[in-house]
Amino acid sequence: MNHFAERLRMARKKAGLSQEYVAEILSISQSNISKYENGELEPNLKLINLFMNLYKVDANYLFSKTEEDTRQK
C-alpha cells in the first residue's frame, strides 16, 4: 500500500467516519473509497480537497511530507 492510501485511511478513522458515511457525503461509491484507501485508484485533486476538508487534515500529512496529523484550524 502506498503512503497516500495509508494516510487517507488513517485520517478517515481518526475522524471517526465509516467508508459508507464518507461515500454518502461525497456522493461516490463505498467501493471507490475502499480503492482509494487500498491504493488501487487515485482520487483527483477536487476529491483530495474534499477529503482534506472532511477529515480536517492538510496535504502535507496526506502526502507524507510530515509525520504529524496537522489539523486545519
C-alpha positions in Angstrom: 0.0 0.0 0.0 1.3 3.5 -0.8 1.8 6.2 1.8 -1.1 8.3 0.5 -3.6 5.5 0.6 -2.5 4.5 4.2 -2.7 8.1 5.4 -6.1 8.6 3.8 -7.4 5.5 5.7 -5.8 6.7 8.9 -7.3 10.2 8.5 -10.8 8.8 8.0 -10.5 6.6 11.0 -9.2 9.4 13.2 -12.1 11.5 12.1 -14.4 8.6 13.3 -16.1 8.2 9.9 -17.0 5.0 8.1 -16.4 4.4 4.4 -20.1 4.2 3.9 -20.7 7.6 5.5 -17.9 9.3 3.5 -19.2 7.8 0.3 -22.7 9.1 1.0 -21.4 12.6 2.0 -19.2 12.9 -1.1 -21.7 11.2 -3.5 -19.3 8.5 -4.6 -19.4 4.7 -4.1 -18.1 3.0 -1.0 -16.1 0.6 -3.2 -14.2 3.7 -4.6 -13.4 4.8 -1.1 -12.0 1.4 -0.4 -10.0 1.5 -3.6 -8.5 4.9 -2.7 -7.6 3.6 0.7 -6.0 0.5 -0.8 -4.0 2.3 -3.4 -6.0 0.7 -6.3 -7.4 4.1 -7.5 -6.1 7.6 -7.2 -8.5 10.5 -6.4 -8.4 13.7 -8.5 -7.4 17.0 -6.9 -11.0 18.0 -6.3 -11.7 14.8 -4.3 -8.4 15.1 -2.4 -9.5 18.6 -1.3 -12.9 17.2 -0.2 -11.1 14.5 1.8 -8.9 17.1 3.4 -11.8 19.3 4.4 -13.9 16.3 5.7 -11.1 14.7 7.6 -9.6 18.1 8.7 -6.0 17.3 7.6 -3.6 19.1 5.4 -2.0 18.0 2.2 1.4 17.6 3.9 0.0 14.9 6.1 -1.8 13.0 3.3 1.2 13.1 1.1 3.6 12.0 3.8 5.5 15.3 4.0 5.1 15.3 7.8 4.5 12.7 10.4 2.2 14.9 12.3 -1.5 15.0 11.7 -1.7 18.8 11.4 -5.3 19.7 11.7 -6.6 22.7 9.8 -8.0 25.5 12.0 
